[in-house]
Each structure stands twice: as structure tokens, then as C-alpha cells.
Amino acid sequence: MRKQIALTLTLVAGLTGCGMLPGQLAAGGEEKQQATAQQTTAQQSGGTPQESGTAPASQTAQSAPPEQTQVIAGREVKAGGADLLVQITGLKRQGRVATLTWTVTNKGENRWEMTSTLGDTPMGMGLTVGGVSLVDAANGKRYRVAYTGEPPSARCMCSDYDVFTEPGEQLPLHATFAAPPADVTKVNVDLRTLGVFTDVPVS
């Protein structure tokens, strides 16, 4: 129990001790966004916001994703020449961190060549989902995936993946963030090439 508490405190300290980002930095690993009509339109149409950056976390191991229970958001998308079904199965707040879980199922006949479309390539995490983010549109904040250490040895607190996803294959994915405040009950989930899912409930 003491070891678990110490590990949690270490993670929280890392999430709140972020380096400077291209946008204005706010506490807890969130990046303040400028609320413009152009950004809102891009999010609703599945576009990728232009800001970039990550929230570092001082933890030595990846956190385990919470158990997937039900689909809370989903849709079919086309990406990398493949027909995909994307289903968000949870966005759960656990103390001062929140973990997003989702699956991508290749429903078509072509393999999905993922390359680094979900990764954070500036951080050297191209074959991870380190590029996804949570957007609190009401408060103008973006939450980046947590990571351990500093480049080039930093590790994403999220899933990695193979370059290809074959037809019929289902890929379970997860990513850990600093948790939004308790009064934030819904956020937009930006899955980059897979689009933006709006008003995803935080449990």
C-alpha cells in the first residue's frame, strides 16, 4: 500500500511539473487553448488542432488501463486506406490522473498501415498513441498524454502498436493524462487521424 501511494504521488508531482509548451501552460498537465471559431470548427469536423506538446510524468512504469466495460462513443472512419470502427470504452478519473481506453477494429479488406499517425513524433514516440489529447472546450484547455523522463529516453504512458493492423483485427489502446477538474464532466477526445469525438463523458 505504501509503495502504491508513493508511486501515485510521484506521478502527480510529474504531471504538475511540466516544462514550457508552445501554448500557455496551465497546472496539472493541461495546455490552455485560444477559443476561436476556427478551432471549434476544426474539432467538430474531425480536424487536428495545431498546438502541440506533452505533459511529463515522473513514473518508472506505464499505468495499467482500467477495465473496458462499455462503448461510450464510437463511429466508423476511413484511415490509411482501411475501413475502421473506433470505439471509446472509457474515460475514467482516478485521483489526479485520467485514463482513456478505446479500440480500433479493422472492418475492411485492406490492412491499416498506421505508421506514426497516432504518435508524438517530436518526442520520438511515433509508434505509440502519444499524440492523442483531451480538449476541455468550455475552459479552453488541452490535456496531453503523460510521459516519463525526458527525451530521448522518455516513455509514453500509453499504448504502443505495430505498423500494420490486419483485416478483422481489433486493437485495444489506452493513454493516461492529468485529470481534468471534478466539475468537468465531458471533454472532446482528439484521436488525430481517427478524428475528434465530442462530449465524451468523464466518469
Secondary structure, DSSP 8 states (H G I E B T S, - for coil): -HHHHHHHHHHHHHHHS----SS-B-TTSEEE----HHHHHHHHTT---S----EE---SS----------SEEEEEEETTEEEEEEEEEEEEETTEEEEEEEEEE-SSS-EE-TTTTSBGGGTBTTBSTT-EEEETTTTEEEEBEEES-TTS-EESB-B--SEE-TT-EEEEEEEEE---TT--EEEEE-GGG-EEEEEE--
